[in-house]
Amino acid sequence: MEVPGSRPQGLFIKTLVYEIRFLFYNSELIIVTQRGIFNMNRFQELLDSIQINTHSSIRMEIPEVIYFDPFHIEGAPEDASYVFITHSHYDHYSVQDIRRVMNDNTRIFVPKSMLGQLRHDGFEERQIVTLTAGMKLQRDEYTVEAIPAYNTLKPFHRKSHGWLGYLIEIDGVRIYVAGDTDATSENRAVSCDIALVPIGGRYTMNAKKAADFVNELRPAAAIPCHYGSIVGKVSDGETFRRRVNPEIKVYLRIDFEKQDQD
């Protein structure tokens, strides 16, 4: 493959995860897979920006600040450009924590089924963006796709609720935040480079099932969440890491020692 205006030299590797071609162009590492092309430096920047302060409360920078299901937020950073809510359970939809991170320009993305709840809780119509499963939106420099999130055999997250996970694509890097879900026919089809998946069991996949799900998705990196506090054990993170294909890098981003101090 040739990058326009150059004849880059590179290395081709076939792994158990997927075929990868590494190219150097203008002193930057470009990765080519069957999913597309992305800049490795940008991939690493986005990966490094992902933080989980607890449970499934995720923060990342693109460079705009994005939160997913903010919960137990310290202080009032008011730094969110976008807030994504996966569903209405208290540990994912926390009005006080949303208000701690939002400012006058923040937009809140929610499942359409939650619109009435946000209106009731005093959020302004102009702040709210509703989505249903399968919808794709172009927002500035990134795209977002709504992926159904539900249980297949348990009653906690019914498909009929219309609750969601989110697939964000930024500069060719695809980041999947699964929400509270089991492995389903819809999310097994997700193509992503970074996957954030629940592993705590009971309400979602447990560590072993989540690892099997990630092995099926074949991202470059996986970050477990939704364990070690409200549900699941701290040790679930290592259980998940051991079961994930070794060619998929697992990052444990919840600081349980800090939580114990708090």
Steps between C-alpha positions, in 0.01 A plus 500: 500500500628849420435813702441788255815697422740243637633150472508394863705205614341260742464164665219248454399275790224240520385434858225301662311825547518637147735584217694820564717709274730756664599795282720799576386824340637845585670347807170369636388141540189418296318172566299334224259218588197357326300754703677797347788736564590686816792691640664306783596820680135610500389156614740519795390854589136395510577182694706691755221754549245240613440507875252313720449663837270218614265232371401606144570871540730568205677819394701555183638788295488535121620782589147609605404329825246218479339318793310174492265437795670744742467373857662592834673797339731693732449874512333677209735499200230632261730399213274277290438580136291184469340260748379160384250310715448131429185440708291619792631295795628720784865395459495613135253788498589722795350847468730653761811360332391614155455849642847486654668440164277704268507866408269718293634360172491130592291264289352188661449192281240255631280214381177644361306306762658722769392835355205544736720425799752770406221751445359414842845547656529851362742464211434743218378369166789667317747298709355160416574278199297178480603184319354163418685180416670516162505880474820670385582865560782719373619737773781738411810281451350169607208268438285314751295187441242367745534127574224309683592399857289236671491168685420186308381279788469741796227759569718793609556663161222410259545557129161672494639784717710618207813548711833548329873465472695743283757459223706817456733544202768769528774542238443143385520355853182319607420493873211282622339564839269202540271614783323241714462207265559138425659383178228537236465456127524878456809573708687194377500674162670814635836583344717693745858572601435567869222321691368595845287215630318414826640196681336495846236236435145481638367797299741459206761259370739358757877518454527175306208569267622856445845370409349257251298788355812716463686213337220487246511878441881496458579861594858614546426600862236412760408679823271326752246694704188447716674290765661520842254731677124475447532159339782257437837457670821701461668175390264479200736733315784248514264213418397691190858584406615138524220373277533764227709406198859613581518696175223728632649739755291531817515820707362508856404864550303498827717610794354294785766616748391860447135400542584333833670819618196705402 
